């Protein structure tokens, strides 16, 4: 695909030097840059839930058949007595 982009002159000159040193084209450098950016951003976008475990003996017997509302109610009960 062909497109037009504005690049600062100083960046263009530096890119031309890099391309010459690496014996490649500016087109190849631009494509490589886009690939790196896209890959980097895709990695950041992926959400990964951390491993979170707690020591204990598991779910209390009284909650085995409890619905979420019952569990939440017990979690927020006033334990001050």
N, C-alpha and C positions, 0 to 999 in steps of 0.2 A: 504494500500500500504506500502511496506517496502522500506526503503531507508537508506543511510549512510550519516551522517553529522559529521563534525569536530566541537567539542565544547571545549573551553578552560577548562582545568582540574578544575580550581577554580570555574567556573560557574557550571560545572557538580556536584561538591561536594555540592555547595549551593542548587542546584536544588534537589539533593537527600535528603538534610535536610528538605527542604520545603515539598517534597512529603511525607516524613515520618511523619512530624508534622500534615499534612492534611490527612494522611491515604489514600493516592492516589498513582498513579503510575507516573513514569517519562513520560510514553507515554501520559497519560492524561494531564500532565502539558504542554508538547510540543504542543499537539493538542489545548489546551486552549490558549496558547500563539499565535499560528498561527491564530486562530479565532479572537482574539483581534486585531492583527496587520492588518489582512485583512479588518475587519470591520472599523477600524480607517482610513485606507487608502481610503476605498470606500467613507467614509463620506467626506474626504478632497477633493476627486476628483469631487464630485458633484458641479457644478457651479450653483449659484443662482443669478439671476439678482436682484439687489436691487430696492426697490420701489423709483422711482424718479418722482415727480410731481412738477409742477410749478404753481404759482398763476397767473391768467390772465383770459382772456376771450376766450381762444381757438384759433383755426386757423383763420387767417384773411380771409375775404371773397375773396380777390384777389388771394388767394392760394388754394381755395377749389378744383379746377380742375387742379392744377399745377402739373407738373411732378417733379421728384427729382432734375433734373438739374436746373429748374427754382427756386426751393426753395433754393438750394445751392448757386446759383448766387446772390439771394437777401441777403442771410446770409453773403456773403463775399463782398458785395458792399462797396465802400468807403463812409463812412458816415460823413467824415470831411467837406464835402460841396463843 
